[in-house]
Amino acid sequence: MKAHGEEVFTDRGKDLGISVIDFWRYMYNDLLADPRNDLAEYLVAHALGNTRASNIENWELYDIDYCGKRIEVKCSGYFQTWRKDDKVSQQRTFSIAKAYTPGTELLERQNDVYVFCLLLGNTRQEADPTKLEHWEFYVVPTAFINEHCGENKTISLSRIKSFGFEPIPYAELKNEIDGVISNRSGT
């Protein structure tokens, strides 16, 4: 079921006075916790003009369909809500694991482009995900990952940077993705 928010929960036809938007407020009220990955995917989709998730009805091995290309969005951040101490690791990694192609025994990356999203900030106050200047986006062609990372299941932010990929501000994200999928980037 695709919800719009105003749908109400009922019990034997009786309106319980709660809606899907109430659930969203309850479940996703801390944007730094579990929904951060979903939020990163939403931000990338929004930058591309996608208003509906393309992988909801049928679970897909990538996140976003865009111009005939498959985009995988991976997210990380320095601040972690689950940490009870004030220690913040400056090492960030992203998953680049391969998956089986449906109906085959072929293990490969199922996308054309990766967008690695990094939420900056070492404290809850600094890591405000609603301020897009607190995010860095790295757009990397999957062919590049395949060539340079082989069977690796993760890639570090420092390795992404060592390959020459620079952080892209949100306002330039669509242009960067367009450049990568049309091979204008020269990377």
PyRosetta script that sets phi, psi and omega in degrees:
from pyrosetta import init, pose_from_sequence

init()
pose = pose_from_sequence("MKAHGEEVFTDRGKDLGISVIDFWRYMYNDLLADPRNDLAEYLVAHALGNTRASNIENWELYDIDYCGKRIEVKCSGYFQTWRKDDKVSQQRTFSIAKAYTPGTELLERQNDVYVFCLLLGNTRQEADPTKLEHWEFYVVPTAFINEHCGENKTISLSRIKSFGFEPIPYAELKNEIDGVISNRSGT")
pose.set_psi(1, 127.4)
pose.set_omega(1, 174.0)
pose.set_phi(2, -94.6)
pose.set_psi(2, 122.5)
pose.set_omega(2, -175.8)
pose.set_phi(3, -102.7)
pose.set_psi(3, 154.4)
pose.set_omega(3, 177.0)
pose.set_phi(4, -111.9)
pose.set_psi(4, -10.9)
pose.set_omega(4, 176.9)
pose.set_phi(5, 114.5)
pose.set_psi(5, -33.9)
pose.set_omega(5, -176.1)
pose.set_phi(6, -85.9)
pose.set_psi(6, -7.5)
pose.set_omega(6, 178.8)
pose.set_phi(7, -59.8)
pose.set_psi(7, 140.9)
pose.set_omega(7, -177.4)
pose.set_phi(8, -109.7)
pose.set_psi(8, 152.1)
pose.set_omega(8, 174.8)
pose.set_phi(9, -87.8)
pose.set_psi(9, 137.9)
pose.set_omega(9, 179.5)
pose.set_phi(10, -129.0)
pose.set_psi(10, 158.4)
pose.set_omega(10, 173.1)
pose.set_phi(11, -130.3)
pose.set_psi(11, 109.0)
pose.set_omega(11, -177.2)
pose.set_phi(12, 54.4)
pose.set_psi(12, 42.5)
pose.set_omega(12, 177.0)
pose.set_phi(13, 87.4)
pose.set_psi(13, -10.1)
pose.set_omega(13, -179.1)
pose.set_phi(14, -89.5)
pose.set_psi(14, 125.0)
pose.set_omega(14, 177.0)
pose.set_phi(15, -65.1)
pose.set_psi(15, 123.8)
pose.set_omega(15, -178.6)
pose.set_phi(16, -85.3)
pose.set_psi(16, -4.0)
pose.set_omega(16, 178.6)
pose.set_phi(17, 78.5)
pose.set_psi(17, 17.3)
pose.set_omega(17, 175.4)
pose.set_phi(18, -128.0)
pose.set_psi(18, 147.1)
pose.set_omega(18, -176.1)
pose.set_phi(19, -123.2)
pose.set_psi(19, 173.8)
pose.set_omega(19, 176.3)
pose.set_phi(20, -61.1)
pose.set_psi(20, -38.6)
pose.set_omega(20, 178.7)
pose.set_phi(21, -63.8)
pose.set_psi(21, -32.8)
pose.set_omega(21, 174.8)
pose.set_phi(22, -63.6)
pose.set_psi(22, -41.7)
pose.set_omega(22, 176.1)
pose.set_phi(23, -61.6)
pose.set_psi(23, -46.2)
pose.set_omega(23, 180.0)
pose.set_phi(24, -59.7)
pose.set_psi(24, -42.5)
pose.set_omega(24, 178.5)
pose.set_phi(25, -62.5)
pose.set_psi(25, -39.3)
pose.set_omega(25, 179.4)
pose.set_phi(26, -68.9)
pose.set_psi(26, -49.5)
pose.set_omega(26, -171.8)
pose.set_phi(27, -79.3)
pose.set_psi(27, -36.0)
pose.set_omega(27, -173.1)
pose.set_phi(28, -114.8)
pose.set_psi(28, 32.7)
pose.set_omega(28, -177.9)
pose.set_phi(29, -78.4)
pose.set_psi(29, -15.9)
pose.set_omega(29, 176.9)
pose.set_phi(30, -110.6)
pose.set_psi(30, 95.4)
pose.set_omega(30, -175.0)
pose.set_phi(31, -69.7)
pose.set_psi(31, -7.7)
pose.set_omega(31, 177.1)
pose.set_phi(32, -89.3)
pose.set_psi(32, -13.5)
pose.set_omega(32, -176.4)
pose.set_phi(33, -90.4)
pose.set_psi(33, -137.3)
pose.set_omega(33, -173.0)
pose.set_phi(34, -54.9)
pose.set_psi(34, -35.9)
pose.set_omega(34, -177.0)
pose.set_phi(35, -76.8)
pose.set_psi(35, 3.5)
pose.set_omega(35, -177.7)
pose.set_phi(36, -57.8)
pose.set_psi(36, -39.7)
pose.set_omega(36, 178.2)
pose.set_phi(37, -64.2)
pose.set_psi(37, -44.2)
pose.set_omega(37, 177.8)
pose.set_phi(38, -63.3)
pose.set_psi(38, -38.9)
pose.set_omega(38, 179.6)
pose.set_phi(39, -64.3)
pose.set_psi(39, -43.6)
pose.set_omega(39, 178.3)
pose.set_phi(40, -60.1)
pose.set_psi(40, -44.2)
pose.set_omega(40, 178.0)
pose.set_phi(41, -61.1)
pose.set_psi(41, -42.9)
pose.set_omega(41, 178.8)
pose.set_phi(42, -61.6)
pose.set_psi(42, -43.4)
pose.set_omega(42, -179.1)
pose.set_phi(43, -62.7)
pose.set_psi(43, -42.4)
pose.set_omega(43, 178.4)
pose.set_phi(44, -65.3)
pose.set_psi(44, -46.0)
pose.set_omega(44, 179.2)
pose.set_phi(45, -59.7)
pose.set_psi(45, -43.3)
pose.set_omega(45, 179.2)
pose.set_phi(46, -61.6)
pose.set_psi(46, -43.0)
pose.set_omega(46, 178.7)
pose.set_phi(47, -59.6)
pose.set_psi(47, -31.7)
pose.set_omega(47, -179.7)
pose.set_phi(48, -88.0)
pose.set_psi(48, -1.6)
pose.set_omega(48, 179.7)
pose.set_phi(49, 85.7)
pose.set_psi(49, 8.5)
pose.set_omega(49, 177.3)
pose.set_phi(50, -80.1)
pose.set_psi(50, 123.8)
pose.set_omega(50, -179.3)
pose.set_phi(51, -101.4)
pose.set_psi(51, -9.8)
pose.set_omega(51, 178.4)
pose.set_phi(52, -133.9)
pose.set_psi(52, 138.9)
pose.set_omega(52, 178.1)
pose.set_phi(53, -64.2)
pose.set_psi(53, 136.1)
pose.set_omega(53, -177.3)
pose.set_phi(54, -92.6)
pose.set_psi(54, -4.2)
pose.set_omega(54, -175.9)
pose.set_phi(55, -116.6)
pose.set_psi(55, 21.5)
pose.set_omega(55, -175.8)
pose.set_phi(56, -85.5)
pose.set_psi(56, -49.7)
pose.set_omega(56, -176.2)
pose.set_phi(57, -63.7)
pose.set_psi(57, -47.2)
pose.set_omega(57, 177.0)
pose.set_phi(58, -121.0)
pose.set_psi(58, 120.5)
pose.set_omega(58, -178.7)
pose.set_phi(59, -58.7)
pose.set_psi(59, 127.0)
pose.set_omega(59, -178.3)
pose.set_phi(60, -113.0)
pose.set_psi(60, 163.5)
pose.set_omega(60, 179.6)
pose.set_phi(61, -91.7)
pose.set_psi(61, 16.8)
pose.set_omega(61, 175.4)
pose.set_phi(62, -150.3)
pose.set_psi(62, 172.1)
pose.set_omega(62, -170.8)
pose.set_phi(63, -100.3)
pose.set_psi(63, -40.4)
pose.set_omega(63, -170.8)
pose.set_phi(64, -134.5)
pose.set_psi(64, 131.7)
pose.set_omega(64, 168.3)
pose.set_phi(65, -89.5)
pose.set_psi(65, 128.7)
pose.set_omega(65, -179.9)
pose.set_phi(66, -150.9)
pose.set_psi(66, 118.9)
pose.set_omega(66, 177.3)
pose.set_phi(67, 52.3)
pose.set_psi(67, 38.8)
pose.set_omega(67, 179.2)
pose.set_phi(68, 76.7)
pose.set_psi(68, 7.9)
pose.set_omega(68, 179.0)
pose.set_phi(69, -113.7)
pose.set_psi(69, 153.1)
pose.set_omega(69, -179.2)
pose.set_phi(70, -104.8)
pose.set_psi(70, 123.5)
pose.set_omega(70, -177.2)
pose.set_phi(71, -112.5)
pose.set_psi(71, 131.8)
pose.set_omega(71, 175.4)
pose.set_phi(72, -108.8)
pose.set_psi(72, 128.1)
pose.set_omega(72, -179.1)
pose.set_phi(73, -107.8)
pose.set_psi(73, 127.1)
pose.set_omega(73, 177.3)
pose.set_phi(74, -123.5)
pose.set_psi(74, 143.9)
pose.set_omega(74, -172.7)
pose.set_phi(75, -131.2)
pose.set_psi(75, 147.1)
pose.set_omega(75, 172.8)
pose.set_phi(76, -152.9)
pose.set_psi(76, 169.7)
pose.set_omega(76, 177.1)
pose.set_phi(77, -161.7)
pose.set_psi(77, 163.5)
pose.set_omega(77, 179.6)
pose.set_phi(78, -79.3)
pose.set_psi(78, -45.9)
pose.set_omega(78, -179.6)
pose.set_phi(79, -78.9)
pose.set_psi(79, 131.1)
pose.set_omega(79, 177.8)
pose.set_phi(80, -121.9)
pose.set_psi(80, 125.0)
pose.set_omega(80, -177.0)
pose.set_phi(81, -65.5)
pose.set_psi(81, -25.1)
pose.set_omega(81, -176.6)
pose.set_phi(82, -78.1)
pose.set_psi(82, -14.3)
pose.set_omega(82, -179.6)
pose.set_phi(83, -77.5)
pose.set_psi(83, 128.2)
pose.set_omega(83, 179.3)
pose.set_phi(84, -93.2)
pose.set_psi(84, -16.7)
pose.set_omega(84, 175.3)
pose.set_phi(85, -93.5)
pose.set_psi(85, 177.9)
pose.set_omega(85, -179.0)
pose.set_phi(86, -96.0)
pose.set_psi(86, 11.5)
pose.set_omega(86, -178.4)
pose.set_phi(87, -76.3)
pose.set_psi(87, 135.4)
pose.set_omega(87, 179.0)
pose.set_phi(88, -128.2)
pose.set_psi(88, 120.4)
pose.set_omega(88, 177.9)
pose.set_phi(89, -78.2)
pose.set_psi(89, 135.2)
pose.set_omega(89, 177.5)
pose.set_phi(90, -89.3)
pose.set_psi(90, -2.4)
pose.set_omega(90, 176.0)
pose.set_phi(91, -86.7)
pose.set_psi(91, 129.1)
pose.set_omega(91, 178.6)
pose.set_phi(92, -125.5)
pose.set_psi(92, 137.0)
pose.set_omega(92, 175.8)
pose.set_phi(93, -130.7)
pose.set_psi(93, 158.6)
pose.set_omega(93, 178.9)
pose.set_phi(94, -131.2)
pose.set_psi(94, 146.9)
pose.set_omega(94, 177.5)
pose.set_phi(95, -76.0)
pose.set_psi(95, 136.1)
pose.set_omega(95, 172.6)
pose.set_phi(96, -133.5)
pose.set_psi(96, 29.0)
pose.set_omega(96, -175.6)
pose.set_phi(97, -63.3)
pose.set_psi(97, 149.2)
pose.set_omega(97, 176.8)
pose.set_phi(98, -85.2)
pose.set_psi(98, 160.1)
pose.set_omega(98, 177.2)
pose.set_phi(99, -136.2)
pose.set_psi(99, 158.4)
pose.set_omega(99, 178.0)
pose.set_phi(100, -72.7)
pose.set_psi(100, 134.1)
pose.set_omega(100, 173.4)
pose.set_phi(101, -67.3)
pose.set_psi(101, 129.1)
pose.set_omega(101, -177.6)
pose.set_phi(102, -51.8)
pose.set_psi(102, 132.2)
pose.set_omega(102, 176.6)
pose.set_phi(103, 79.9)
pose.set_psi(103, 5.3)
pose.set_omega(103, -179.8)
pose.set_phi(104, -135.3)
pose.set_psi(104, 176.8)
pose.set_omega(104, 173.8)
pose.set_phi(105, -103.0)
pose.set_psi(105, 14.5)
pose.set_omega(105, -176.2)
pose.set_phi(106, -83.6)
pose.set_psi(106, 119.7)
pose.set_omega(106, 179.5)
pose.set_phi(107, -98.9)
pose.set_psi(107, 116.0)
pose.set_omega(107, -178.5)
pose.set_phi(108, -156.0)
pose.set_psi(108, 168.6)
pose.set_omega(108, 174.3)
pose.set_phi(109, -78.8)
pose.set_psi(109, 132.2)
pose.set_omega(109, -168.9)
pose.set_phi(110, -95.5)
pose.set_psi(110, 21.3)
pose.set_omega(110, -176.2)
pose.set_phi(111, -135.4)
pose.set_psi(111, 170.0)
pose.set_omega(111, 178.8)
pose.set_phi(112, -102.9)
pose.set_psi(112, -27.1)
pose.set_omega(112, -175.3)
pose.set_phi(113, -142.6)
pose.set_psi(113, 139.2)
pose.set_omega(113, 169.6)
pose.set_phi(114, -103.1)
pose.set_psi(114, 140.6)
pose.set_omega(114, 166.7)
pose.set_phi(115, -120.4)
pose.set_psi(115, 111.3)
pose.set_omega(115, 178.2)
pose.set_phi(116, -93.3)
pose.set_psi(116, 122.0)
pose.set_omega(116, -175.4)
pose.set_phi(117, -111.4)
pose.set_psi(117, 126.8)
pose.set_omega(117, -179.2)
pose.set_phi(118, -120.7)
pose.set_psi(118, 120.2)
pose.set_omega(118, 175.5)
pose.set_phi(119, -89.2)
pose.set_psi(119, 119.5)
pose.set_omega(119, -177.6)
pose.set_phi(120, -81.7)
pose.set_psi(120, 164.4)
pose.set_omega(120, 176.0)
pose.set_phi(121, 111.7)
pose.set_psi(121, 135.6)
pose.set_omega(121, -178.4)
pose.set_phi(122, -98.7)
pose.set_psi(122, -7.3)
pose.set_omega(122, 179.2)
pose.set_phi(123, -130.2)
pose.set_psi(123, 165.9)
pose.set_omega(123, 177.6)
pose.set_phi(124, -56.8)
pose.set_psi(124, -38.9)
pose.set_omega(124, -178.8)
pose.set_phi(125, -69.4)
pose.set_psi(125, -40.6)
pose.set_omega(125, -178.7)
pose.set_phi(126, -73.3)
pose.set_psi(126, -29.7)
pose.set_omega(126, -174.8)
pose.set_phi(127, -95.9)
pose.set_psi(127, 60.4)
pose.set_omega(127, -179.5)
pose.set_phi(128, -86.7)
pose.set_psi(128, 106.7)
pose.set_omega(128, -175.6)
pose.set_phi(129, -70.8)
pose.set_psi(129, -10.9)
pose.set_omega(129, 178.1)
pose.set_phi(130, -83.4)
pose.set_psi(130, -10.7)
pose.set_omega(130, 176.7)
pose.set_phi(131, -99.4)
pose.set_psi(131, 105.7)
pose.set_omega(131, -172.1)
pose.set_phi(132, -68.3)
pose.set_psi(132, -15.0)
pose.set_omega(132, 173.1)
pose.set_phi(133, -72.7)
pose.set_psi(133, -9.2)
pose.set_omega(133, 176.0)
pose.set_phi(134, -88.1)
pose.set_psi(134, 2.7)
pose.set_omega(134, -179.9)
pose.set_phi(135, -111.3)
pose.set_psi(135, 148.2)
pose.set_omega(135, 166.7)
pose.set_phi(136, -119.9)
pose.set_psi(136, 140.9)
pose.set_omega(136, 179.5)
pose.set_phi(137, -123.1)
pose.set_psi(137, 133.7)
pose.set_omega(137, 177.9)
pose.set_phi(138, -121.8)
pose.set_psi(138, 122.3)
pose.set_omega(138, -178.1)
pose.set_phi(139, -106.0)
pose.set_psi(139, 119.2)
pose.set_omega(139, -174.3)
pose.set_phi(140, -132.4)
pose.set_psi(140, 125.6)
pose.set_omega(140, 176.7)
pose.set_phi(141, -63.4)
pose.set_psi(141, 139.1)
pose.set_omega(141, 179.0)
pose.set_phi(142, -62.3)
pose.set_psi(142, -34.5)
pose.set_omega(142, 177.4)
pose.set_phi(143, -58.6)
pose.set_psi(143, -37.3)
pose.set_omega(143, 177.2)
pose.set_phi(144, -65.6)
pose.set_psi(144, -44.7)
pose.set_omega(144, 177.5)
pose.set_phi(145, -59.4)
pose.set_psi(145, -46.8)
pose.set_omega(145, -179.8)
pose.set_phi(146, -59.2)
pose.set_psi(146, -42.3)
pose.set_omega(146, -177.2)
pose.set_phi(147, -70.5)
pose.set_psi(147, -39.1)
pose.set_omega(147, -173.0)
pose.set_phi(148, -101.4)
pose.set_psi(148, -14.7)
pose.set_omega(148, -176.2)
pose.set_phi(149, -117.0)
pose.set_psi(149, -12.8)
pose.set_omega(149, 175.9)
pose.set_phi(150, 50.6)
pose.set_psi(150, -120.1)
pose.set_omega(150, -175.7)
pose.set_phi(151, -88.6)
pose.set_psi(151, 1.9)
pose.set_omega(151, -179.9)
pose.set_phi(152, -54.8)
pose.set_psi(152, 144.5)
pose.set_omega(152, 178.8)
pose.set_phi(153, -98.6)
pose.set_psi(153, -14.0)
pose.set_omega(153, 177.9)
pose.set_phi(154, -139.5)
pose.set_psi(154, 162.0)
pose.set_omega(154, 173.2)
pose.set_phi(155, -137.3)
pose.set_psi(155, 138.5)
pose.set_omega(155, 179.9)
pose.set_phi(156, -87.0)
pose.set_psi(156, 155.9)
pose.set_omega(156, 175.6)
pose.set_phi(157, -60.7)
pose.set_psi(157, -39.5)
pose.set_omega(157, -179.9)
pose.set_phi(158, -63.7)
pose.set_psi(158, -34.3)
pose.set_omega(158, 178.1)
pose.set_phi(159, -70.7)
pose.set_psi(159, -41.2)
pose.set_omega(159, 176.7)
pose.set_phi(160, -56.6)
pose.set_psi(160, -46.3)
pose.set_omega(160, 179.6)
pose.set_phi(161, -66.4)
pose.set_psi(161, -36.6)
pose.set_omega(161, -179.3)
pose.set_phi(162, -65.4)
pose.set_psi(162, -23.9)
pose.set_omega(162, 176.3)
pose.set_phi(163, -79.7)
pose.set_psi(163, -4.6)
pose.set_omega(163, 177.0)
pose.set_phi(164, 97.7)
pose.set_psi(164, 6.6)
pose.set_omega(164, 178.6)
pose.set_phi(165, -80.5)
pose.set_psi(165, 130.0)
pose.set_omega(165, -176.9)
pose.set_phi(166, -104.9)
pose.set_psi(166, 153.1)
pose.set_omega(166, 176.5)
pose.set_phi(167, -66.5)
pose.set_psi(167, 139.3)
pose.set_omega(167, -179.6)
pose.set_phi(168, -108.5)
pose.set_psi(168, 126.6)
pose.set_omega(168, 174.1)
pose.set_phi(169, -68.4)
pose.set_psi(169, 154.5)
pose.set_omega(169, -176.8)
pose.set_phi(170, -52.5)
pose.set_psi(170, -42.3)
pose.set_omega(170, -176.6)
pose.set_phi(171, -61.8)
pose.set_psi(171, -22.2)
pose.set_omega(171, -178.9)
pose.set_phi(172, -105.3)
pose.set_psi(172, 2.9)
pose.set_omega(172, -174.0)
pose.set_phi(173, -61.3)
pose.set_psi(173, -46.7)
pose.set_omega(173, -179.4)
pose.set_phi(174, -60.7)
pose.set_psi(174, -45.4)
pose.set_omega(174, 179.9)
pose.set_phi(175, -61.9)
pose.set_psi(175, -39.0)
pose.set_omega(175, 179.2)
pose.set_phi(176, -65.9)
pose.set_psi(176, -44.6)
pose.set_omega(176, 178.5)
pose.set_phi(177, -63.5)
pose.set_psi(177, -44.1)
pose.set_omega(177, 177.2)
pose.set_phi(178, -57.5)
pose.set_psi(178, -42.2)
pose.set_omega(178, 179.3)
pose.set_phi(179, -64.2)
pose.set_psi(179, -42.0)
pose.set_omega(179, -179.6)
pose.set_phi(180, -67.1)
pose.set_psi(180, -43.0)
pose.set_omega(180, -176.8)
pose.set_phi(181, -74.1)
pose.set_psi(181, -19.6)
pose.set_omega(181, 176.2)
pose.set_phi(182, -103.5)
pose.set_psi(182, 9.2)
pose.set_omega(182, 178.5)
pose.set_phi(183, 60.7)
pose.set_psi(183, 28.6)
pose.set_omega(183, 176.9)
pose.set_phi(184, -82.4)
pose.set_psi(184, -15.9)
pose.set_omega(184, -170.8)
pose.set_phi(185, -73.6)
pose.set_psi(185, -23.2)
pose.set_omega(185, -180.0)
pose.set_phi(186, 74.4)
pose.set_psi(186, 7.1)
pose.set_omega(186, -178.6)
pose.set_phi(187, -83.0)
pose.dump_pdb("model.pdb")
